[in-house]
Amino acid sequence: MTRTTQALVVGFLGAVLLRLSLGDGYLRYVTGWMKWPLVATGVVLLGLTVWLLLRPAPDEDDGDHHDHEHKVPAMTWLAIVPGVIVFVASPPSLGAYLAERRAGDPVAAAPDAEILPLPASDGPVDVEVAEFMWRAGAEDGSTIKDRDVRLTGFVSTDENGNWYVTRIAIACCAADASASRVRVEDYQDTPARDSWVAVTGRWVEGTAPGGKSETAIEAASVEPREAPANTYQ
């Protein structure tokens, strides 16, 4: 691989980063705050490409010296593989496959701050799946008892035929992903796995994370939803 080809590879990677970070594609891999660091990295790589292409070539004292200065390892070609994957077959966001295999992982602990009651409302209150779970496990579920709530997430299942409204959270990137899920009861028709739904209903008293029964919601209605641009919490 010549120095010119190396520069084009670097430019290609910079273009991939900019394409992902200036749209919503980057949200499949990292959390939202990473947008501008990715943009900056893409700009730096494109700037490096220009510098490599315009940099004067070293003096050619002899043929061996010329080859040493202008050739880079052929393994550098492997650097374009992730970019090609993104352009040709962009992987989907993490979903049911991960959630079902991490069902036994510990759930996120409730915050140390005081758990406030849900706001007053004539209709259902939108609650995040993870928040619903730690509310169920704190103060005997008093903050959600007899309250109509709406949980939005994707559908995952288990080997016993149960289905769950599920969300995945990431702290930095997809590598540290963790899943939260709430079992849906009293709804006969299981939506398609990985489809997005809004489940309206009430907490099943006595169910909580780490207890004898998984956190569950008694569904009054289940409505399909479009997947959000950012599928992670």
N, C-alpha and C positions, 0 to 999 in steps of 0.2 A: 504494500500500500504506500503510495506516495504522500508527501506532505499535503498536496492539494486535495487528494481524496480524504485525508484525515480531517482537513478543514471542513469539507462538505459533510462528513459524518457529524462533526460537532454542530454544524449549522442545522442539520436535520433534527438532532436532539433538541436544540433550542426551539425550533419551530414546533415540535411536538409539545413541549412544555407550554408554549404560548397558546397553542390551539386548545389544550386542555384547560388552562387556567383562565383564559378569557371567555370561556363558555361555562357549562356546568359539568363537563366531563371529569374534572379533577375531584369532584365530590364523591366519586366512586372509590377513591383511593385514600383521600386525606380529609381532615376536617376543614370547615369553612375558613378559619383564620389563616390557613396556609396559602390562600389565593395569591396575595401580593409577594411573598417570598418566591413562589413559583414563577410569577411574572418576571421578577427581578433576575432570577436564575436564567430564564429563557433569553432575556435581553443580553445578559453577560455572555452567554454562549454564542449568540449571534454576533456580538461585538468581537469575541475571540475569533470567530470564523473570518470576519473581515480582516482582522489583524494577521491571521495566518496566511490569507491569500495575498495580502499586499506587502508582507514582510519581504525585504530583499533576500534573495538567495545567498548563501555563503559562497565565498570564493572557492572555485573548483581547482584545487592544487593538483589533485590526481583523481583517477577514477574511483579508488577505494574510499577516499575522503568524501567524494560526491555521493556515493551510495549510502555512506554512514549518515550523512546529514539529511538526506532527502527521503529515506525509507523509514517507515514505522511498522511495528509488528502487525502481521495479518490478522491476529486475534482482535484487533481493534474493530473489525467488521462486526463482531458480536455485540458491540454497543448499540447497533441499530435495531437489534431484535426486539427489545421492548417497544420501540417506536413503531415498528412494522405491525406488531400485535395490536397496538392501540388503533392504528389506521385501518387495518384489515378486519380484525375481529375483536372489537373492544369488549373486554369482560364486563358482565353485568355487575350491579351492586351486590354485596353480600345479602343473602336472604335465608330461606327456609333451610337449605342444606346445612349452613353453619349453625343456625339456631337449634335445630334438632340434635346436632351432635354436641352441643354445649348446654344441653338442657339441665345437666347436673351441676353446672358451675355455680358458685355462690353468686347471689344477686347483689347489686349495689346496695350499700347500707344507707339508711335514711340520714339526712343531714343532721348535724348536731343542733341546729337552731330549732326553736319551737315550731311545731307543726301547726300551721294556721288552719282554721276551718275553710271549707270550700266557699267561694262567694255565693251569695244569695242569687237565685235564678228561678224563673218560672219554667224553664226547660232544662234539658240535660247540660251539665257542665263538662267542657272538654278537659280531659286529664291525660297526661302522658302515661304510657304503659308502666314505665318504671316507677313513676310517682304513685300510681294506683297500687302498685305492689307494696311500696314501703308504707303507704297510708294503711293498708290492710294489716301490716305487721306491727304498727305502732298504736298505742293506746286502745288496743282491742278493736281497731278499725272504726273508732267513734267518728272520725272526720269524714267517712264516706258511708256510714251506715244509713240506710233508707234514703240515699241520695241517688238521683238519676244522673248518670255520667255517660260520656261518650269517649270510647277509646279508638284511636285510629292507628292502623298498622297493617302488616302483611300477614298472610295465613301460613301457619306451620302446623304440623300434625305430629302424632306419636304412633307407636306400634299398636296401641289399644283402640285406635279409631277416634281419639279425641282431637279437637282442633283448637288453635290458639290464635289470639290477636297478638302480634309480635313486633318488637322494634329492636334494632341493633344500635348500640352506642359505641363511639370511638373517641378516645382521648386525643390521639394525634393522627393515626393512620389505620388502615384496615387490619394491620397485623395485630393490634391490641383490641380488636372488637370483642364486645360482650353482648349477650342477648338477654332481653327481658320478655316474658310472655305470660299471658293470662288465659286460662282455659275458659272457653265459651260453653255455657250450659243452656239447655232448653231451646236449642235451635237445631232442627233436624237436618237441614240441607248444608253440607259442608262446602264452602266456596272453594274455588280452585286454589291449589297450593301456590304460594307466592303472589296471589292476587291481593290487592289492597282493599281494605274494608273499613267501615266505621261501625263499631258495635255500640249500640245504646242499651243500657240496662242498669242493674244494681248489683252491688257486691254481694256475693254469697257469704253470709256470716259464718265465721269460723275458719275460713280458708285464708291462708297467709303463706308467705315464703318461709321455707324451712319447717313448716308444720306438717301435720299428718296428711293434709290435702293441699294441693297447689292452689295459689290464688285464682279465684274463679269469678266470673261475672255471669249473672242470669240475664240472657239477652232478650230484650223486647223487640229489637229490630236490628237488622244487619244490612247495610247499604254499601254498594261498590264505590270505590274511590280511585282516582288516578294517582299513580305513584308520584310523590313530590320530587322536586328537583334534587333536594338533599334527603336521601332516604335514611340517614343516620341521625340519632339524637346527640 
